[in-house]
Amino acid sequence: MSAFRRSYAAETGALEDALTAGDFDTALACDRRRQGLLRAAIAEMPENDMELKQFLADAEAHNVEMITRLEDGLTRGRRALSQSQKAVKAYTR
């Protein structure tokens, strides 16, 4: 379990770094590795492993936070691009 947690945490950290840097290829690769780790852990999980179930619930909440931050960043980027395009159009008229 602790090896799984360390690996998952390392991949999550790498994923967040890649997203922050805008390196979406690396982010996708990290996410695929995280998915593989999760699948393996779930496949091997005893029914009554409350510690792993709690870890998975915490990981889900963290994923929601990452997705929200990414969506917010994309929205800000789209707005900034739109404003820049409007400024260029106004300038070139």
Wavefront OBJ file of the C-alpha trace (Angstrom):
o trace
v 0.000 0.000 0.000
v 2.728 2.488 0.882
v 4.557 1.804 -2.409
v 1.311 2.480 -4.258
v 0.795 5.736 -2.349
v 4.345 6.912 -3.022
v 4.075 6.082 -6.719
v 0.668 7.692 -7.024
v 1.807 10.814 -5.157
v 4.910 11.081 -7.363
v 2.821 10.789 -10.543
v 0.324 13.316 -9.205
v 3.126 15.782 -8.449
v 4.593 15.272 -11.925
v 1.117 15.729 -13.429
v 0.580 19.008 -11.585
v 4.035 20.259 -12.627
v 3.327 19.362 -16.253
v -0.048 21.099 -16.188
v 1.490 24.201 -14.643
v 4.144 24.229 -17.366
v 1.548 23.656 -20.086
v 3.242 20.374 -21.049
v 0.121 18.431 -21.912
v 1.933 15.441 -23.455
v 3.753 14.804 -20.184
v 0.563 15.464 -18.220
v -1.279 12.867 -20.286
v 1.505 10.322 -19.761
v 1.477 10.941 -15.992
v -2.290 10.594 -15.873
v -2.139 7.303 -17.779
v 0.417 5.968 -15.302
v -1.781 7.102 -12.401
v -4.757 5.326 -13.951
v -2.706 2.147 -14.246
v -1.685 2.390 -10.606
v -5.304 2.903 -9.565
v -6.528 -0.033 -11.634
v -3.909 -2.319 -10.129
v -4.678 -1.164 -6.581
v -8.421 -1.599 -7.051
v -7.982 -5.048 -8.622
v -5.917 -6.185 -5.632
v -7.967 -4.348 -2.989
v -9.625 -6.501 -0.355
v -13.280 -5.614 0.147
v -12.749 -4.254 3.639
v -9.600 -2.169 3.022
v -10.907 1.059 4.497
v -7.493 2.726 4.360
v -7.288 2.292 0.586
v -10.908 3.325 0.142
v -10.216 6.537 2.071
v -7.070 7.155 0.023
v -9.079 6.730 -3.178
v -11.754 9.132 -1.913
v -9.066 11.700 -1.059
v -7.450 11.190 -4.480
v -10.818 11.762 -6.148
v -11.290 15.038 -4.265
v -7.778 16.139 -5.233
v -8.464 15.284 -8.876
v -11.581 17.456 -8.811
v -9.481 20.340 -7.461
v -6.872 19.870 -10.215
v -9.540 19.771 -12.910
v -11.171 22.910 -11.536
v -7.826 24.755 -11.498
v -7.102 23.622 -15.051
v -10.531 24.685 -16.295
v -10.175 28.061 -14.575
v -6.774 28.559 -16.203
v -8.135 27.629 -19.616
v -11.044 30.035 -19.181
v -8.658 32.863 -18.226
v -6.484 32.012 -21.225
v -9.469 32.052 -23.584
v -10.605 35.432 -22.226
v -7.132 36.906 -22.583
v -6.857 35.603 -26.132
v -10.271 36.996 -27.008
v -9.367 40.402 -25.587
v -6.084 40.391 -27.513
v -7.855 39.471 -30.730
v -10.374 42.283 -30.209
v -7.548 44.737 -29.579
v -5.739 43.638 -32.741
v -8.933 43.981 -34.780
v -9.583 47.442 -33.358
v -6.005 48.494 -34.054
v -6.008 47.252 -37.640
v -9.230 49.014 -38.616
l 1 2 3 4 5 6 7 8 9 10 11 12 13 14 15 16 17 18 19 20 21 22 23 24 25 26 27 28 29 30 31 32 33 34 35 36 37 38 39 40 41 42 43 44 45 46 47 48 49 50 51 52 53 54 55 56 57 58 59 60 61 62 63 64 65 66 67 68 69 70 71 72 73 74 75 76 77 78 79 80 81 82 83 84 85 86 87 88 89 90 91 92 93
